[in-house]
Amino acid sequence: MITYPQLTDTGGERLDLHNASIDEPAAAAGRCGMVHLPTGRICRAPARHDGGCEFGAAS
């Protein structure tokens, strides 16, 4: 059986902000901010959303 590390309380810090594929201004605005690297589109869904990303034009 494979065990996966469990997340601990990070005090609300978004660890994904340390990822180069996250748009920091979008993330600071409470959005997911994931960047679709081939197109440069940014996910505008709320942070920590369920399901796939909703990519829109970069602003």
Contact map, one row per residue, 1 for C-alpha under 8 A:
11100000000000000000000000000000000000000000000000000000000
11110000000000000000000000000000000000000000000000000000000
11111000000000000000000000000000000000000000000000000000000
01111100000000000000000000000000000000000000000000000000000
00111110000000000000000000000000000000000000000000000000000
00011111000000000000000000000000000000000000000000000000000
00001111100000000000000000000000000000000000000000000000000
00000111110000000000000000000000000000000000000000000000000
00000011111100000000000000000000000000000000000000000000000
00000001111110000000000000000000000000000000000000000000000
00000000111110000000000000000000000000000000000000000000000
00000000111111000000000000000000000000000000000000000000000
00000000011111100000000000000000000000000000000000000000000
00000000000111111000000000000000000000000000000000000000000
00000000000011111110000000000000000000000000000000000000000
00000000000001111110010000000000000000000000000000000000000
00000000000001111111010100100000000000000000000000000000000
00000000000000111111010000000000000000000000000000000000000
00000000000000111111110000000000000000000000000000000000000
00000000000000001111111000000000000000000000000000000000000
00000000000000000011111000000000011110000000000000000000000
00000000000000011111111100100001111000000000000000000000000
00000000000000000001111111100000111000000100000000000000000
00000000000000001000011111110000100000000000000000000000000
00000000000000000000001111111000100000000000000000000000000
00000000000000000000001111111111100000000101000000000000000
00000000000000001000011111111111100000000000001000000000000
00000000000000000000000111111110000000000000000000000000000
00000000000000000000000011111110000000000000000000000000000
00000000000000000000000001111111000000000000011000000000000
00000000000000000000000001111111100000000011111000000000000
00000000000000000000010001100111110000000011111110001000000
00000000000000000000011111100011111000000111101000000000000
00000000000000000000111000000001111100000110000000001000000
00000000000000000000111000000000111110011110000000000010000
00000000000000000000100000000000011111111110000000000010000
00000000000000000000100000000000001111111000000000000000000
00000000000000000000000000000000000111110000000000000000000
00000000000000000000000000000000000111111000000000000000000
00000000000000000000000000000000001111111100000000000000110
00000000000000000000000000000000001110111110000000000011110
00000000000000000000001001000000111100011111000000000111110
00000000000000000000000000000011111100001111100000001111000
00000000000000000000000001000011100000000111110000001111000
00000000000000000000000000000011100000000011111010001100000
00000000000000000000000000000111000000000001111110000000000
00000000000000000000000000100111100000000000111110000000000
00000000000000000000000000000001000000000000011111000000000
00000000000000000000000000000001000000000000111111100000000
00000000000000000000000000000000000000000000000111110000000
00000000000000000000000000000000000000000000000011111000000
00000000000000000000000000000000000000000000000001111100000
00000000000000000000000000000001010000000011100000111110000
00000000000000000000000000000000000000000111100000011111000
00000000000000000000000000000000001100001111000000001111100
00000000000000000000000000000000000000001111000000000111110
00000000000000000000000000000000000000011100000000000011111
00000000000000000000000000000000000000011100000000000001111
00000000000000000000000000000000000000000000000000000000111
